[in-house]
Structures are given as C-alpha cells and as structure tokens.
C-alpha cells in the first residue's frame, strides 16, 4: 500500500519545492495560513530575510529529493519488468553469497 503512495508524496515534494524556490514569500504565507489557523492575525506576520533565504534553500532540497524519488521509483519499476519469471525471488527466500 505504501509503495503506491510514494510517488504521490514525491510529487507533492516537487510541487512544494518549486513553490518554495521560486515564490518563497508566498510559500511562507501559505504555510502560515495552514499552520497558524488558530492564531489571531497570522497574515500580519512578515518573514525576515534570513527566513526567506532558508525557505528557498529548503525548497531546493525538497525539489531535489522529490525528483530523485520519482526517478528512483521509475528505475525500480523498469528493473522489475525486465526480470524473467524464473529469476523473481520473494523476500522470504534467503540470499546466498559466494565468498
């Protein structure tokens, strides 16, 4: 079940990373609206310059992580499709190493 949700999570990271890299102030305001819902006047808060820069840097990390996760998922799907039927093994089978 979780394997099916991973691409969705990685796609969300890519979208949020793009927003944070290119529009950091809008990303901060969006997060503020979501996280500070119970507080009074969260829209009046102004982020400092260092916080905007750190949002942009963390957005870059999310973007790279999301793209890497999506690409890795595509590569593993391609590898599983190339295995012949008799080469497939289950996780319960012990792995023998020749040393």
C-alpha positions as CSV (number, residue, x, y, z in Angstrom):
1,X,0.0,0.0,0.0
2,X,2.7,2.5,0.9
3,X,4.6,1.7,-2.3
4,X,1.6,3.1,-4.2
5,X,1.6,6.4,-2.2
6,X,5.3,7.1,-2.5
7,X,5.1,8.7,-6.0
8,X,2.3,11.0,-4.7
9,X,4.5,12.1,-1.8
10,X,7.4,12.7,-4.1
11,X,5.2,14.7,-6.5
12,X,4.0,16.8,-3.6
13,X,7.6,17.5,-2.6
14,X,8.4,18.6,-6.2
15,X,5.4,21.0,-6.3
16,X,6.1,22.4,-2.8
17,X,9.8,22.6,-3.6
18,X,9.1,24.6,-6.8
19,X,6.9,27.0,-4.9
20,X,9.5,27.5,-2.2
21,X,12.3,28.0,-4.6
22,X,10.6,30.5,-6.9
23,X,8.0,32.1,-4.7
24,X,9.3,31.8,-1.1
25,X,7.2,34.6,0.4
26,X,4.0,33.1,-1.0
27,X,5.1,29.6,0.3
28,X,5.6,31.1,3.8
29,X,2.2,32.8,3.7
30,X,0.5,29.5,2.6
31,X,2.3,27.6,5.3
32,X,1.4,30.3,7.8
33,X,-2.3,30.1,6.9
34,X,-2.3,26.3,7.3
35,X,-0.2,26.1,10.4
36,X,-1.3,29.2,12.3
37,X,-5.1,28.7,11.7
38,X,-6.0,29.1,15.3
39,X,-3.9,32.2,15.9
40,X,-5.1,35.8,15.6
41,X,-3.9,37.8,12.6
42,X,-1.3,35.4,11.1
43,X,-1.4,37.4,7.8
44,X,0.2,40.4,9.6
45,X,3.4,38.5,10.2
46,X,6.3,39.4,7.9
47,X,9.2,37.0,7.5
48,X,12.8,38.2,7.9
49,X,15.2,38.0,5.1
50,X,17.1,35.0,6.6
51,X,13.9,33.0,6.8
52,X,13.0,33.7,3.2
53,X,16.5,32.5,2.2
54,X,16.2,29.4,4.3
55,X,12.8,28.7,2.8
56,X,14.3,28.9,-0.7
57,X,17.2,26.6,0.3
58,X,14.9,24.0,1.9
59,X,12.7,24.2,-1.2
60,X,15.6,23.3,-3.3
61,X,16.3,20.3,-1.1
62,X,12.6,19.2,-1.4
63,X,12.8,19.6,-5.1
64,X,15.9,17.5,-5.5
65,X,14.6,14.9,-3.1
66,X,11.2,14.7,-4.9
67,X,12.7,14.4,-8.4
68,X,15.2,11.8,-7.1
69,X,12.5,9.8,-5.5
70,X,10.3,9.9,-8.7
71,X,13.3,8.8,-10.9
72,X,14.3,6.0,-8.5
73,X,10.7,4.7,-8.5
74,X,10.7,4.7,-12.3
75,X,14.1,2.9,-12.4
76,X,12.9,0.2,-9.9
77,X,9.7,-0.4,-11.9
78,X,11.8,-0.8,-15.1
79,X,14.1,-3.3,-13.4
80,X,11.2,-5.4,-12.1
81,X,9.7,-5.5,-15.6
82,X,13.0,-6.8,-17.1
83,X,13.3,-9.8,-14.7
84,X,12.4,-13.2,-16.2
85,X,9.8,-15.2,-14.5
86,X,12.2,-17.8,-13.0
87,X,14.6,-15.1,-11.7
88,X,12.0,-13.5,-9.5
89,X,12.5,-14.2,-5.8
90,X,10.4,-13.4,-2.8
91,X,11.6,-11.6,0.3
92,X,11.3,-14.8,2.3
93,X,14.0,-16.6,0.3
94,X,17.5,-16.4,1.9
95,X,20.2,-14.8,-0.2
96,X,23.3,-16.9,-0.7
97,X,26.6,-15.2,-1.1
98,X,29.7,-16.8,-2.7
99,X,32.7,-15.6,-0.8
